[in-house]
Amino acid sequence: MKRVHVAAAVIRGDDGQILIARRAQTQHQGGLWEFPGGKVEAGEGVEAALARELREELGIEVRASRPLIQVSHDYPDKQVLLEVREVTAFSGQPHGAEGQPLAWVAPRDLPEYAFPEANKPIVAAARLPDSYLITPEGLDTPQLLRGIQQAVAAGIRLIQLRAPDMYDPQYRDVAVDAVGLCAGKAQLMLKGPLEWLGDFPSAGWHLTAAQLRKYAAKGRPFPKERWLAASCHGAEELALAQQMGVDFVTLSPVQPTLTHPEATPIGWDEAQRLIAGFEQPVYVLGGVGPDDRTRAWAIGAQGVAGIRAFWG
């Protein structure tokens, strides 16, 4: 069965809302919502195909876009490769030029819409930012909370509370305060025993590689409404993350780091190969910072994760 190559768009308006369209009942996966786009013709580039499709479907001209995510998915009757770009600038007023209903949706509300299975990783990618802050170790509680507060004020929207040098009761106390600082402004990801899950219902959970190995076979530990992430360092752990149904991962170390000088870097080329075989958003981590976002996007990553590069 030949894999159908599709270009799709996450179109973000000035207010941050995202444009989705409903598939006709006569189409494959008819009646479900989707991200606009269409088939890439033979000899056609993805950007050109997307520009053409959005012109035909929505009556708009793409002015700026960037890679967001690639998804390969096998339906019983069809195999698809979706190359998704985030459209950040366009001209014209989008309308259903082919009679399709459209909706502008806040990113947080996307999970309330029924999408084809192949579109579900795109929903996650559309909701996630391009930067993931991981708190540095070795800080006391006031330093941690002050830094989180500053990061939220600076617009960081995804924060992992990592404090491996703290005792469990200390970490839990800091987590309570961090949840309050992030409420309504940033998504907080916690680390720790899964027995704590019920105590922090608004927080997501970031699994260690050891937890992945221990729990992956048991599947996702909580419903899709909460974010689940994992730390991965190679193909085996990415496969376990896929098995567990995580929403996104960090892949590290891409480059040498001061915090883990003993770790062998993956390198950008190998990171690209690994990301191509994984169908959820990936943040590259290790020796990268805000200036590496464009390179990360080019190899298929959601963006960059960092500790010191994003702190203070």
C-alpha positions in Angstrom: 0.0 0.0 0.0 1.5 3.3 -1.0 1.8 5.9 1.7 -0.1 9.1 0.9 2.1 12.2 1.4 0.1 15.1 2.9 1.0 18.7 3.8 -1.0 20.1 6.7 -1.0 23.4 8.5 -1.4 24.6 12.1 -2.6 28.1 11.3 -2.3 30.4 14.2 -4.2 33.7 14.3 -3.0 36.9 15.9 -5.0 36.0 19.1 -3.3 32.6 19.3 -6.3 30.6 18.2 -5.9 27.8 15.7 -8.0 27.2 12.5 -9.4 23.7 12.0 -11.8 22.4 9.3 -14.4 19.6 9.3 -14.0 16.8 6.7 -16.9 16.1 4.4 -18.8 12.9 5.3 -17.8 11.5 1.9 -14.1 11.7 2.6 -11.8 9.3 4.4 -12.4 9.9 8.1 -15.4 12.0 7.1 -17.1 14.2 9.7 -14.0 14.6 11.8 -12.1 17.8 12.3 -8.6 18.2 10.8 -5.8 20.7 10.2 -6.1 22.2 6.7 -4.0 20.9 3.9 -3.9 18.2 1.3 -2.0 15.8 -0.9 1.5 16.6 -2.1 1.7 16.0 -5.8 4.6 14.2 -7.5 7.6 16.5 -7.9 6.0 19.1 -5.6 7.7 20.4 -2.4 5.9 20.5 0.9 5.9 24.3 1.2 4.6 24.7 -2.3 1.9 22.0 -1.8 0.7 23.6 1.4 0.6 27.1 -0.2 -1.5 25.7 -3.0 -3.8 23.7 -0.8 -4.5 26.6 1.5 -5.1 28.9 -1.4 -7.7 26.4 -2.8 -9.3 25.4 0.5 -9.2 28.6 2.4 -8.5 31.5 0.0 -5.4 32.6 1.9 -1.8 33.2 0.9 0.9 31.8 3.2 3.5 34.5 4.1 5.6 32.6 6.7 5.7 29.1 8.0 8.1 26.7 9.7 8.3 22.9 10.3 6.2 21.7 13.2 6.0 17.8 13.2 5.9 14.8 10.9 3.5 11.9 11.5 3.4 8.6 9.8 0.2 6.7 10.5 -1.3 3.4 9.2 -5.1 3.1 9.0 -6.5 -0.3 8.1 -7.3 1.1 4.6 -4.7 3.8 4.1 -1.2 4.8 5.0 -0.4 8.5 5.4 2.7 10.7 6.0 1.7 14.1 7.3 4.3 16.9 7.1 2.9 19.7 9.3 4.0 23.3 9.2 3.0 26.1 11.5 1.7 29.0 9.5 2.6 32.2 11.4 1.7 34.8 8.8 -0.8 34.8 6.0 -2.9 37.3 3.9 -6.6 37.0 3.1 -9.6 36.0 5.2 -9.9 32.2 5.7 -13.2 30.8 4.5 -14.4 27.4 3.6 -13.9 27.8 -0.2 -15.0 24.1 -0.7 -18.0 24.4 1.6 -16.2 22.9 4.6 -17.1 24.3 8.1 -14.2 26.1 9.8 -13.6 26.9 13.5 -11.1 29.0 15.3 -10.2 27.2 18.5 -8.1 28.0 21.6 -5.2 25.6 21.8 -6.3 24.3 25.2 -9.7 23.4 23.7 -8.4 21.3 20.8 -8.8 18.0 22.7 -12.5 18.6 22.8 -12.8 18.1 19.0 -12.8 14.7 17.3 -9.8 14.4 15.0 -8.6 11.4 12.9 -6.0 9.3 14.8 -3.2 10.6 12.6 -3.9 14.2 13.7 -3.6 13.5 17.4 0.1 14.1 17.7 -0.5 17.4 15.8 -3.0 18.4 18.5 -0.2 18.0 21.1 2.3 19.9 19.0 -0.1 22.7 18.4 -0.7 23.1 22.2 2.9 22.9 23.2 5.4 25.9 23.1 8.8 25.8 21.4 10.7 26.1 24.7 10.8 23.8 27.8 12.4 25.1 30.9 14.0 22.6 33.4 14.9 24.1 36.7 18.5 23.9 37.8 19.6 21.7 40.7 21.3 23.0 43.8 18.9 25.9 44.5 17.0 26.5 47.8 13.3 26.9 47.9 13.2 30.7 47.6 15.6 30.7 44.7 13.5 28.0 42.9 10.2 29.8 43.4 11.6 33.2 42.5 13.1 31.8 39.3 9.8 30.1 38.3 8.0 33.3 38.9 10.4 35.2 36.7 10.2 32.6 34.0 6.4 32.7 33.9 6.5 36.5 33.8 8.9 36.3 30.9 6.5 34.1 28.9 7.8 30.6 29.5 4.8 28.3 29.2 6.2 24.9 30.0 8.3 24.3 33.1 9.7 21.1 34.7 10.3 21.3 38.4 13.5 19.2 38.7 15.2 19.3 42.1 17.0 15.9 42.5 19.0 17.1 45.6 15.8 17.8 47.6 14.3 15.3 50.0 10.8 14.2 49.0 8.9 16.4 51.6 10.9 19.4 50.5 10.1 18.8 46.8 6.4 18.3 47.5 6.3 21.6 49.4 7.9 23.4 46.6 5.6 21.7 44.1 2.6 23.0 45.9 3.9 26.6 45.6 5.0 26.1 42.0 1.5 24.9 41.0 0.1 28.2 42.3 2.7 30.3 40.5 2.0 28.5 37.2 -1.8 28.3 37.4 -3.4 29.7 34.3 -0.1 30.9 32.9 2.2 27.9 32.3 2.1 24.1 32.4 4.0 22.7 35.3 5.6 19.2 34.9 6.6 17.4 38.1 8.9 14.5 38.7 8.7 11.8 41.3 6.9 8.6 42.3 3.7 7.9 40.5 2.1 7.5 43.9 2.1 11.3 44.1 -0.1 11.7 41.0 -3.4 12.2 42.8 -1.9 14.9 45.0 -1.2 17.3 42.1 -4.1 17.0 39.7 -3.3 20.1 37.7 0.3 19.2 37.0 1.7 17.1 34.2 4.3 14.3 34.9 7.7 13.9 33.4 9.0 10.4 33.8 12.7 9.4 34.1 14.2 6.9 31.8 14.2 4.4 34.7 10.4 5.0 35.2 9.8 4.4 31.5 11.5 1.1 31.7 9.6 0.1 34.8 6.1 1.2 33.8 5.9 1.4 30.0 4.3 -2.1 29.7 1.5 -1.0 32.0 0.5 1.9 29.7 -0.5 5.4 30.5 -0.9 6.0 34.2 -3.6 8.7 33.9 -6.1 10.0 31.3 -5.3 12.1 28.3 -6.4 15.3 30.0 -3.0 15.5 31.8 0.3 16.0 30.1 2.7 13.0 30.3 6.3 13.3 29.2 9.5 11.3 29.5 13.3 11.6 29.3 14.7 9.6 26.4 18.3 9.1 25.2 18.0 6.7 22.3 15.7 4.5 20.2 14.9 2.0 22.9 13.6 4.6 25.3 11.7 6.4 22.5 10.0 3.1 21.7 9.0 2.7 25.3 7.6 6.2 25.4 5.5 5.4 22.3 4.3 2.2 24.0 3.3 4.1 27.1 1.4 6.8 25.2 3.4 9.9 26.3 2.5 13.3 24.9 6.0 14.5 24.4 9.6 13.7 25.3 13.0 15.2 25.7 15.9 13.7 23.7 19.4 14.2 25.1 22.2 15.0 25.1 22.3 16.4 21.6 25.6 18.2 22.3 28.2 18.1 25.2 27.0 19.6 28.4 28.6 21.0 31.6 26.0 19.3 33.8 26.6 15.8 32.3 30.2 15.8 30.8 30.4 12.0 30.9 27.4 11.5 28.6 28.2 10.8 24.9 26.3 13.4 22.7 23.8 12.1 20.2 24.6 14.8 17.7 22.2 16.7 15.4 22.2 14.1 12.6 21.4 11.2 14.9 18.8 13.3 16.7 17.1 13.9 13.3 17.1 10.2 12.5 15.6 9.3 15.9 12.9 12.0 15.7 11.9 10.9 12.3 10.9 7.5 13.8 8.9 8.9 16.7 5.4 10.3 16.3 5.0 12.7 19.2 6.6 16.1 19.9 10.3 16.0 20.8 12.3 18.7 22.6 16.1 18.4 22.0 18.1 18.9 25.2 21.7 19.1 26.1 24.1 21.9 25.0 21.2 23.8 23.3 19.5 27.1 24.0 17.1 29.6 22.5 19.3 30.3 19.5 19.1 26.6 18.5 15.3 26.7 18.0 15.4 27.1 14.2 17.9 24.2 13.9 15.7 22.1 16.1 12.7 22.8 14.0 14.6 21.9 10.9 15.3 18.4 12.2 11.7 17.8 13.2 11.8 18.8 16.8 9.1 20.7 18.7 11.8 23.0 20.0 14.5 23.1 22.7 14.6 22.2 26.3 17.2 23.7 28.6 18.3 24.4 32.1 20.7 27.3 32.5 20.0 28.6 29.0 16.4 29.5 30.0 17.0 30.3 33.7 17.3 33.8 34.9 
